[in-house]
Amino acid sequence: MISIDEFRNVELRVATVKSAEPHPNADKLLVLQIDLGTEQRQICAGIRSHYTPEELVGRQIVVVANLETAKLRGLESQGMLLAASDEGRVIILSPEKTVQPGAKVS
């Protein structure tokens, strides 16, 4: 269990996917270029077997925006997208209606 104060430290934001492509060195990863309103970032996500790049471009997603940058198979990932999974499916979390990129999720 984490405290409410610890949870408040997690910065969830809405981002718009500007481009997506397969990771050159990992079969399960897609490399996404995202718009967070005030900045553009790159994230690597293990959703390649569940989504095509074409399905993601233009879509809004929810990301953890204040996660430390990580190197995944040689490429930087500057955040993490949120998704639900059950029975082998992975479903990306998205706002019900379109919002401005960078909108805070609370």
C-alpha positions in Angstrom: 0.0 0.0 0.0 1.1 3.5 -0.7 0.0 6.7 1.0 -2.1 9.3 -0.7 0.9 11.6 -0.6 2.9 9.1 -2.5 0.1 8.7 -5.1 0.0 12.5 -5.5 3.6 12.4 -6.6 2.6 10.4 -9.7 2.0 12.8 -12.6 -0.6 11.3 -14.9 -1.1 13.3 -18.1 -3.0 12.9 -21.4 -0.7 12.7 -24.5 -1.5 12.6 -28.2 0.4 10.0 -30.2 2.1 11.8 -33.2 3.9 8.7 -34.6 4.5 5.1 -33.8 6.9 2.5 -35.2 8.2 -0.9 -34.3 11.3 -0.8 -32.1 14.3 -1.9 -34.2 15.8 -4.1 -31.5 12.7 -5.6 -29.7 9.8 -7.7 -31.0 7.4 -6.6 -28.3 8.0 -2.8 -28.3 6.6 0.1 -30.2 8.3 3.5 -30.2 5.8 6.3 -29.8 6.4 10.0 -30.3 3.9 11.8 -28.1 2.7 15.4 -27.6 2.3 16.4 -24.0 1.2 20.0 -24.8 4.3 21.8 -23.7 6.8 19.2 -25.0 7.3 16.2 -27.3 8.6 12.9 -25.9 9.5 9.4 -26.9 8.1 6.4 -25.1 8.7 2.7 -25.7 5.7 0.5 -24.9 5.3 -3.3 -24.9 2.1 -3.3 -26.9 3.4 -4.4 -30.3 1.4 -7.6 -30.4 -1.8 -5.8 -29.5 -1.7 -2.6 -31.6 -0.4 -1.6 -35.0 1.3 1.7 -35.3 -1.5 2.9 -37.6 -4.1 2.3 -34.8 -2.2 4.6 -32.4 -1.4 7.7 -34.5 -3.7 10.5 -33.5 -5.0 8.6 -30.4 -4.9 10.1 -27.0 -3.3 8.0 -24.2 -2.7 8.4 -20.5 1.0 8.4 -19.5 3.1 8.6 -16.3 4.9 11.8 -17.2 7.3 12.1 -14.3 8.9 8.7 -14.6 12.7 8.7 -14.8 14.0 8.1 -18.4 14.9 4.5 -19.1 16.8 2.9 -21.9 14.9 0.0 -23.5 16.9 -2.0 -25.9 19.1 1.0 -26.8 16.3 3.7 -27.1 15.2 6.2 -24.5 11.7 5.9 -23.0 10.6 9.2 -21.4 7.4 8.0 -19.7 5.1 5.1 -19.6 1.6 4.6 -21.1 -1.1 3.1 -19.0 -3.1 0.0 -20.1 -5.3 -2.6 -18.6 -4.9 -6.3 -19.3 -7.0 -9.4 -18.9 -7.2 -12.8 -20.6 -4.3 -12.0 -22.9 -5.7 -8.6 -24.0 -4.1 -5.2 -23.5 -6.3 -2.2 -23.7 -4.7 1.3 -23.7 -6.3 3.8 -21.3 -7.7 6.9 -23.0 -9.9 9.8 -22.0 -13.6 9.3 -23.0 -13.5 12.6 -24.9 -10.7 14.6 -26.6 -8.8 16.9 -24.2 -5.8 19.2 -24.7 -2.5 17.3 -24.7 -0.9 17.6 -21.3 -4.2 17.6 -19.5 -3.8 16.3 -15.9 -5.5 13.1 -14.9 -6.7 13.0 -11.4 
